[in-house]
Amino acid sequence: MKMKSNQPKASAEQVVKDIRRATRRHYSTEDKIRIVQSGLRGEDSIAAL
């Protein structure tokens, strides 16, 4: 016989949020500053940055 778990299953929405959080890019402070400066100078489009 299988025993039922008392823990509720994670909703699909929560699973998607967890995956997005884990795969999100993390930029260093220096990278963020460089990206903002490039955007202000107008060297590249915002989409390209």
Backbone atoms as SQL, in Angstrom:
CREATE TABLE atoms (id INTEGER PRIMARY KEY, chain TEXT, resi INTEGER, resn TEXT, atom TEXT, x REAL, y REAL, z REAL);
INSERT INTO atoms VALUES
  (1, 'A', 1, 'MET', 'N', 0.832, -1.184, 0.000),
  (2, 'A', 1, 'MET', 'CA', 0.000, 0.000, 0.000),
  (3, 'A', 1, 'MET', 'C', 0.875, 1.246, 0.000),
  (4, 'A', 2, 'LYS', 'N', 0.405, 2.233, -0.754),
  (5, 'A', 2, 'LYS', 'CA', 1.117, 3.509, -0.765),
  (6, 'A', 2, 'LYS', 'C', 0.575, 4.395, 0.333),
  (7, 'A', 3, 'MET', 'N', 1.491, 5.116, 0.993),
  (8, 'A', 3, 'MET', 'CA', 1.071, 6.042, 2.033),
  (9, 'A', 3, 'MET', 'C', 0.915, 7.427, 1.436),
  (10, 'A', 4, 'LYS', 'N', -0.126, 8.107, 1.840),
  (11, 'A', 4, 'LYS', 'CA', -0.365, 9.451, 1.353),
  (12, 'A', 4, 'LYS', 'C', 0.471, 10.439, 2.147),
  (13, 'A', 5, 'SER', 'N', 0.982, 11.415, 1.427),
  (14, 'A', 5, 'SER', 'CA', 1.775, 12.464, 2.062),
  (15, 'A', 5, 'SER', 'C', 0.842, 13.552, 2.581),
  (16, 'A', 6, 'ASN', 'N', 1.159, 14.107, 3.724),
  (17, 'A', 6, 'ASN', 'CA', 0.360, 15.187, 4.284),
  (18, 'A', 6, 'ASN', 'C', 0.712, 16.532, 3.672),
  (19, 'A', 7, 'GLN', 'N', 1.810, 16.601, 2.927),
  (20, 'A', 7, 'GLN', 'CA', 2.235, 17.860, 2.332),
  (21, 'A', 7, 'GLN', 'C', 1.467, 18.088, 1.034),
  (22, 'A', 8, 'PRO', 'N', 0.906, 19.317, 0.853),
  (23, 'A', 8, 'PRO', 'CA', 0.206, 19.602, -0.393),
  (24, 'A', 8, 'PRO', 'C', 1.196, 19.736, -1.539),
  (25, 'A', 9, 'LYS', 'N', 0.766, 19.363, -2.742),
  (26, 'A', 9, 'LYS', 'CA', 1.631, 19.482, -3.908),
  (27, 'A', 9, 'LYS', 'C', 1.755, 20.947, -4.296),
  (28, 'A', 10, 'ALA', 'N', 2.920, 21.303, -4.803),
  (29, 'A', 10, 'ALA', 'CA', 3.139, 22.679, -5.243),
  (30, 'A', 10, 'ALA', 'C', 2.295, 22.934, -6.487),
  (31, 'A', 11, 'SER', 'N', 1.686, 24.102, -6.528),
  (32, 'A', 11, 'SER', 'CA', 0.869, 24.439, -7.685),
  (33, 'A', 11, 'SER', 'C', 1.776, 24.646, -8.895),
  (34, 'A', 12, 'ALA', 'N', 1.207, 24.515, -10.061),
  (35, 'A', 12, 'ALA', 'CA', 1.975, 24.703, -11.287),
  (36, 'A', 12, 'ALA', 'C', 2.537, 26.119, -11.349),
  (37, 'A', 13, 'GLU', 'N', 1.763, 27.088, -10.885),
  (38, 'A', 13, 'GLU', 'CA', 2.215, 28.477, -10.879),
  (39, 'A', 13, 'GLU', 'C', 3.451, 28.649, -10.005),
  (40, 'A', 14, 'GLN', 'N', 3.477, 28.011, -8.863),
  (41, 'A', 14, 'GLN', 'CA', 4.620, 28.107, -7.961),
  (42, 'A', 14, 'GLN', 'C', 5.846, 27.428, -8.562),
  (43, 'A', 15, 'VAL', 'N', 5.651, 26.323, -9.243),
  (44, 'A', 15, 'VAL', 'CA', 6.763, 25.626, -9.889),
  (45, 'A', 15, 'VAL', 'C', 7.380, 26.517, -10.953),
  (46, 'A', 16, 'VAL', 'N', 6.546, 27.182, -11.759),
  (47, 'A', 16, 'VAL', 'CA', 7.043, 28.078, -12.803),
  (48, 'A', 16, 'VAL', 'C', 7.817, 29.242, -12.182),
  (49, 'A', 17, 'LYS', 'N', 7.298, 29.815, -11.101),
  (50, 'A', 17, 'LYS', 'CA', 7.990, 30.915, -10.426),
  (51, 'A', 17, 'LYS', 'C', 9.352, 30.472, -9.924),
  (52, 'A', 18, 'ASP', 'N', 9.426, 29.276, -9.364),
  (53, 'A', 18, 'ASP', 'CA', 10.696, 28.764, -8.845),
  (54, 'A', 18, 'ASP', 'C', 11.715, 28.568, -9.968),
  (55, 'A', 19, 'ILE', 'N', 11.252, 28.068, -11.108),
  (56, 'A', 19, 'ILE', 'CA', 12.146, 27.845, -12.245),
  (57, 'A', 19, 'ILE', 'C', 12.663, 29.182, -12.765),
  (58, 'A', 20, 'ARG', 'N', 11.764, 30.158, -12.909),
  (59, 'A', 20, 'ARG', 'CA', 12.176, 31.476, -13.396),
  (60, 'A', 20, 'ARG', 'C', 13.175, 32.118, -12.444),
  (61, 'A', 21, 'ARG', 'N', 12.947, 31.971, -11.160),
  (62, 'A', 21, 'ARG', 'CA', 13.842, 32.556, -10.164),
  (63, 'A', 21, 'ARG', 'C', 15.225, 31.914, -10.259),
  (64, 'A', 22, 'ALA', 'N', 15.270, 30.615, -10.466),
  (65, 'A', 22, 'ALA', 'CA', 16.543, 29.896, -10.509),
  (66, 'A', 22, 'ALA', 'C', 17.320, 30.188, -11.791),
  (67, 'A', 23, 'THR', 'N', 16.608, 30.504, -12.887),
  (68, 'A', 23, 'THR', 'CA', 17.292, 30.715, -14.156),
  (69, 'A', 23, 'THR', 'C', 17.506, 32.183, -14.471),
  (70, 'A', 24, 'ARG', 'N', 17.105, 33.064, -13.591),
  (71, 'A', 24, 'ARG', 'CA', 17.276, 34.501, -13.797),
  (72, 'A', 24, 'ARG', 'C', 18.756, 34.849, -13.765),
  (73, 'A', 25, 'ARG', 'N', 19.172, 35.760, -14.644),
  (74, 'A', 25, 'ARG', 'CA', 20.578, 36.158, -14.684),
  (75, 'A', 25, 'ARG', 'C', 20.887, 37.097, -13.531),
  (76, 'A', 26, 'HIS', 'N', 22.058, 36.949, -12.967),
  (77, 'A', 26, 'HIS', 'CA', 22.497, 37.792, -11.868),
  (78, 'A', 26, 'HIS', 'C', 23.712, 38.583, -12.343),
  (79, 'A', 27, 'TYR', 'N', 23.562, 39.910, -12.354),
  (80, 'A', 27, 'TYR', 'CA', 24.634, 40.781, -12.806),
  (81, 'A', 27, 'TYR', 'C', 25.343, 41.397, -11.608),
  (82, 'A', 28, 'SER', 'N', 26.656, 41.546, -11.733),
  (83, 'A', 28, 'SER', 'CA', 27.413, 42.198, -10.672),
  (84, 'A', 28, 'SER', 'C', 27.141, 43.705, -10.727),
  (85, 'A', 29, 'THR', 'N', 27.522, 44.404, -9.681),
  (86, 'A', 29, 'THR', 'CA', 27.333, 45.852, -9.631),
  (87, 'A', 29, 'THR', 'C', 28.074, 46.519, -10.777),
  (88, 'A', 30, 'GLU', 'N', 29.274, 46.062, -11.071),
  (89, 'A', 30, 'GLU', 'CA', 30.056, 46.642, -12.160),
  (90, 'A', 30, 'GLU', 'C', 29.361, 46.449, -13.498),
  (91, 'A', 31, 'ASP', 'N', 28.791, 45.274, -13.712),
  (92, 'A', 31, 'ASP', 'CA', 28.067, 45.012, -14.960),
  (93, 'A', 31, 'ASP', 'C', 26.850, 45.919, -15.085),
  (94, 'A', 32, 'LYS', 'N', 26.126, 46.120, -13.998),
  (95, 'A', 32, 'LYS', 'CA', 24.945, 46.986, -14.019),
  (96, 'A', 32, 'LYS', 'C', 25.329, 48.418, -14.371),
  (97, 'A', 33, 'ILE', 'N', 26.414, 48.906, -13.782),
  (98, 'A', 33, 'ILE', 'CA', 26.879, 50.264, -14.066),
  (99, 'A', 33, 'ILE', 'C', 27.279, 50.388, -15.536),
  (100, 'A', 34, 'ARG', 'N', 28.003, 49.402, -16.047),
  (101, 'A', 34, 'ARG', 'CA', 28.426, 49.424, -17.442),
  (102, 'A', 34, 'ARG', 'C', 27.218, 49.435, -18.380),
  (103, 'A', 35, 'ILE', 'N', 26.197, 48.641, -18.079),
  (104, 'A', 35, 'ILE', 'CA', 24.996, 48.575, -18.908),
  (105, 'A', 35, 'ILE', 'C', 24.261, 49.911, -18.905),
  (106, 'A', 36, 'VAL', 'N', 24.117, 50.521, -17.738),
  (107, 'A', 36, 'VAL', 'CA', 23.428, 51.813, -17.640),
  (108, 'A', 36, 'VAL', 'C', 24.204, 52.887, -18.395),
  (109, 'A', 37, 'GLN', 'N', 25.524, 52.909, -18.245),
  (110, 'A', 37, 'GLN', 'CA', 26.338, 53.905, -18.946),
  (111, 'A', 37, 'GLN', 'C', 26.219, 53.742, -20.458),
  (112, 'A', 38, 'SER', 'N', 26.230, 52.523, -20.934),
  (113, 'A', 38, 'SER', 'CA', 26.085, 52.279, -22.370),
  (114, 'A', 38, 'SER', 'C', 24.732, 52.770, -22.860),
  (115, 'A', 39, 'GLY', 'N', 23.707, 52.557, -22.071),
  (116, 'A', 39, 'GLY', 'CA', 22.384, 53.014, -22.437),
  (117, 'A', 39, 'GLY', 'C', 22.282, 54.526, -22.472),
  (118, 'A', 40, 'LEU', 'N', 22.924, 55.187, -21.520),
  (119, 'A', 40, 'LEU', 'CA', 22.886, 56.645, -21.477),
  (120, 'A', 40, 'LEU', 'C', 23.670, 57.267, -22.630),
  (121, 'A', 41, 'ARG', 'N', 24.742, 56.614, -23.045),
  (122, 'A', 41, 'ARG', 'CA', 25.542, 57.116, -24.165),
  (123, 'A', 41, 'ARG', 'C', 24.837, 56.897, -25.498),
  (124, 'A', 42, 'GLY', 'N', 23.878, 55.979, -25.513),
  (125, 'A', 42, 'GLY', 'CA', 23.147, 55.705, -26.746),
  (126, 'A', 42, 'GLY', 'C', 23.915, 54.861, -27.740),
  (127, 'A', 43, 'GLU', 'N', 24.906, 54.125, -27.257),
  (128, 'A', 43, 'GLU', 'CA', 25.722, 53.293, -28.153),
  (129, 'A', 43, 'GLU', 'C', 24.899, 52.154, -28.743),
  (130, 'A', 44, 'ASP', 'N', 24.082, 51.539, -27.942),
  (131, 'A', 44, 'ASP', 'CA', 23.263, 50.419, -28.379),
  (132, 'A', 44, 'ASP', 'C', 21.820, 50.690, -28.011),
  (133, 'A', 45, 'SER', 'N', 20.917, 49.953, -28.654),
  (134, 'A', 45, 'SER', 'CA', 19.509, 50.074, -28.277),
  (135, 'A', 45, 'SER', 'C', 19.301, 49.391, -26.926),
  (136, 'A', 46, 'ILE', 'N', 18.231, 49.729, -26.263),
  (137, 'A', 46, 'ILE', 'CA', 17.952, 49.124, -24.965),
  (138, 'A', 46, 'ILE', 'C', 17.768, 47.620, -25.116),
  (139, 'A', 47, 'ALA', 'N', 17.130, 47.189, -26.180),
  (140, 'A', 47, 'ALA', 'CA', 16.927, 45.753, -26.414),
  (141, 'A', 47, 'ALA', 'C', 18.263, 45.019, -26.565),
  (142, 'A', 48, 'ALA', 'N', 19.224, 45.678, -27.182),
  (143, 'A', 48, 'ALA', 'CA', 20.532, 45.047, -27.384),
  (144, 'A', 48, 'ALA', 'C', 21.310, 44.947, -26.086),
  (145, 'A', 49, 'LEU', 'N', 21.061, 45.896, -25.190),
  (146, 'A', 49, 'LEU', 'CA', 21.779, 45.867, -23.917),
  (147, 'A', 49, 'LEU', 'C', 21.291, 44.714, -23.090);
